[in-house]
Amino acid sequence: MADEEKNVDEALKQEIWKYSGKAVAYTSVFICGAILGYLLWGDACGRCDSVKSLTAEVSAARSKTETVEAQWGQKYRALEREKEGLERQLKGGA
């Protein structure tokens, strides 16, 4: 009887150690993952504001570029019309 109780106690201790080891391993992997995740992406929320401001700056720059391109196009077309008018005057006068 004493040997059977020792074997049962020993088997129980082995199972407890086995599951405790697994629990420690899983917990350590989870904690390492959380630390690594924080180190790599922890400041993502803090950078949202800077991303928003940079996006606004890019949008403003694109808008300004489109405005300048439109103005340049208008001036170019006006110069072309003026050039054509002057060419017509030269042909008509010559």
ZATI-412359 format. One record per residue (C-alpha): chain; residue in one letter; x, y, z. Coordinates in steps of 0.25 Angstrom, whole numbers, plus 5000, padded with zeros to 4 digits. Each point is the difference from the previous one (the first is absolute). Layout:
<pt cadena="A" residuo="A" xx="X" yy="Y" zz="Z"/>
...
***
This chain:
<pt cadena="A" residuo="M" xx="5000" yy="5000" zz="5000"/>
<pt cadena="A" residuo="A" xx="5011" yy="5010" zz="5004"/>
<pt cadena="A" residuo="D" xx="5007" yy="4997" zz="4986"/>
<pt cadena="A" residuo="E" xx="4987" yy="5003" zz="4993"/>
<pt cadena="A" residuo="E" xx="4998" yy="5013" zz="5007"/>
<pt cadena="A" residuo="K" xx="5014" yy="5004" zz="4997"/>
<pt cadena="A" residuo="N" xx="4998" yy="4997" zz="4985"/>
<pt cadena="A" residuo="V" xx="4987" yy="5007" zz="5000"/>
<pt cadena="A" residuo="D" xx="5006" yy="5012" zz="5007"/>
<pt cadena="A" residuo="E" xx="5012" yy="5000" zz="4991"/>
<pt cadena="A" residuo="A" xx="4991" yy="4999" zz="4988"/>
<pt cadena="A" residuo="L" xx="4992" yy="5012" zz="5005"/>
<pt cadena="A" residuo="K" xx="5013" yy="5008" zz="5002"/>
<pt cadena="A" residuo="Q" xx="5005" yy="4996" zz="4986"/>
<pt cadena="A" residuo="E" xx="4987" yy="5005" zz="4994"/>
<pt cadena="A" residuo="I" xx="5000" yy="5013" zz="5008"/>
<pt cadena="A" residuo="W" xx="5014" yy="5003" zz="4996"/>
<pt cadena="A" residuo="K" xx="4997" yy="4997" zz="4986"/>
<pt cadena="A" residuo="Y" xx="4988" yy="5010" zz="4999"/>
<pt cadena="A" residuo="S" xx="5007" yy="5010" zz="5009"/>
<pt cadena="A" residuo="G" xx="5012" yy="5000" zz="4990"/>
<pt cadena="A" residuo="K" xx="4991" yy="5002" zz="4988"/>
<pt cadena="A" residuo="A" xx="4993" yy="5011" zz="5007"/>
<pt cadena="A" residuo="V" xx="5013" yy="5007" zz="5003"/>
<pt cadena="A" residuo="A" xx="5004" yy="4998" zz="4986"/>
<pt cadena="A" residuo="Y" xx="4988" yy="5005" zz="4994"/>
<pt cadena="A" residuo="T" xx="4999" yy="5012" zz="5009"/>
<pt cadena="A" residuo="S" xx="5015" yy="5004" zz="4997"/>
<pt cadena="A" residuo="V" xx="4997" yy="4999" zz="4985"/>
<pt cadena="A" residuo="F" xx="4988" yy="5009" zz="5002"/>
<pt cadena="A" residuo="I" xx="5008" yy="5010" zz="5008"/>
<pt cadena="A" residuo="C" xx="5011" yy="5000" zz="4990"/>
<pt cadena="A" residuo="G" xx="4990" yy="5002" zz="4989"/>
<pt cadena="A" residuo="A" xx="4994" yy="5012" zz="5007"/>
<pt cadena="A" residuo="I" xx="5013" yy="5006" zz="5003"/>
<pt cadena="A" residuo="L" xx="5005" yy="4999" zz="4986"/>
<pt cadena="A" residuo="G" xx="4986" yy="5005" zz="4995"/>
<pt cadena="A" residuo="Y" xx="5001" yy="5012" zz="5008"/>
<pt cadena="A" residuo="L" xx="5015" yy="5003" zz="4996"/>
<pt cadena="A" residuo="L" xx="4996" yy="4999" zz="4985"/>
<pt cadena="A" residuo="W" xx="4986" yy="5006" zz="5000"/>
<pt cadena="A" residuo="G" xx="4998" yy="5006" zz="5014"/>
<pt cadena="A" residuo="D" xx="5001" yy="5014" zz="4995"/>
<pt cadena="A" residuo="A" xx="4990" yy="4998" zz="4989"/>
<pt cadena="A" residuo="C" xx="4989" yy="5008" zz="5007"/>
<pt cadena="A" residuo="G" xx="5009" yy="5011" zz="5003"/>
<pt cadena="A" residuo="R" xx="5004" yy="5001" zz="4985"/>
<pt cadena="A" residuo="C" xx="4985" yy="5001" zz="4995"/>
<pt cadena="A" residuo="D" xx="5000" yy="5015" zz="5002"/>
<pt cadena="A" residuo="S" xx="5013" yy="5002" zz="4993"/>
<pt cadena="A" residuo="V" xx="4994" yy="4991" zz="4988"/>
<pt cadena="A" residuo="K" xx="4988" yy="5009" zz="5000"/>
<pt cadena="A" residuo="S" xx="5008" yy="5013" zz="4999"/>
<pt cadena="A" residuo="L" xx="5009" yy="4994" zz="4990"/>
<pt cadena="A" residuo="T" xx="4988" yy="4996" zz="4992"/>
<pt cadena="A" residuo="A" xx="4994" yy="5013" zz="5001"/>
<pt cadena="A" residuo="E" xx="5013" yy="5007" zz="4995"/>
<pt cadena="A" residuo="V" xx="5001" yy="4990" zz="4988"/>
<pt cadena="A" residuo="S" xx="4985" yy="5003" zz="4996"/>
<pt cadena="A" residuo="A" xx="5003" yy="5015" zz="5001"/>
<pt cadena="A" residuo="A" xx="5012" yy="4999" zz="4992"/>
<pt cadena="A" residuo="R" xx="4993" yy="4992" zz="4989"/>
<pt cadena="A" residuo="S" xx="4989" yy="5010" zz="5000"/>
<pt cadena="A" residuo="K" xx="5010" yy="5011" zz="4998"/>
<pt cadena="A" residuo="T" xx="5007" yy="4992" zz="4989"/>
<pt cadena="A" residuo="E" xx="4987" yy="4998" zz="4993"/>
<pt cadena="A" residuo="T" xx="4997" yy="5015" zz="5001"/>
<pt cadena="A" residuo="V" xx="5013" yy="5004" zz="4995"/>
<pt cadena="A" residuo="E" xx="4999" yy="4990" zz="4988"/>
<pt cadena="A" residuo="A" xx="4986" yy="5006" zz="4997"/>
<pt cadena="A" residuo="Q" xx="5005" yy="5014" zz="5000"/>
<pt cadena="A" residuo="W" xx="5012" yy="4996" zz="4991"/>
<pt cadena="A" residuo="G" xx="4991" yy="4993" zz="4990"/>
<pt cadena="A" residuo="Q" xx="4991" yy="5012" zz="4999"/>
<pt cadena="A" residuo="K" xx="5013" yy="5009" zz="4998"/>
<pt cadena="A" residuo="Y" xx="5005" yy="4991" zz="4990"/>
<pt cadena="A" residuo="R" xx="4987" yy="4999" zz="4992"/>
<pt cadena="A" residuo="A" xx="4999" yy="5016" zz="5001"/>
<pt cadena="A" residuo="L" xx="5014" yy="5001" zz="4994"/>
<pt cadena="A" residuo="E" xx="4997" yy="4990" zz="4989"/>
<pt cadena="A" residuo="R" xx="4988" yy="5008" zz="4997"/>
<pt cadena="A" residuo="E" xx="5008" yy="5013" zz="5000"/>
<pt cadena="A" residuo="K" xx="5011" yy="4993" zz="4991"/>
<pt cadena="A" residuo="E" xx="4990" yy="4995" zz="4990"/>
<pt cadena="A" residuo="G" xx="4994" yy="5015" zz="4999"/>
<pt cadena="A" residuo="L" xx="5014" yy="5005" zz="4998"/>
<pt cadena="A" residuo="E" xx="5003" yy="4990" zz="4989"/>
<pt cadena="A" residuo="R" xx="4986" yy="5004" zz="4993"/>
<pt cadena="A" residuo="Q" xx="5004" yy="5014" zz="5001"/>
<pt cadena="A" residuo="L" xx="5014" yy="4998" zz="4994"/>
<pt cadena="A" residuo="K" xx="4994" yy="4991" zz="4989"/>
<pt cadena="A" residuo="G" xx="4989" yy="5010" zz="4997"/>
<pt cadena="A" residuo="G" xx="5009" yy="5012" zz="5000"/>
<pt cadena="A" residuo="A" xx="5011" yy="4994" zz="4992"/>
***
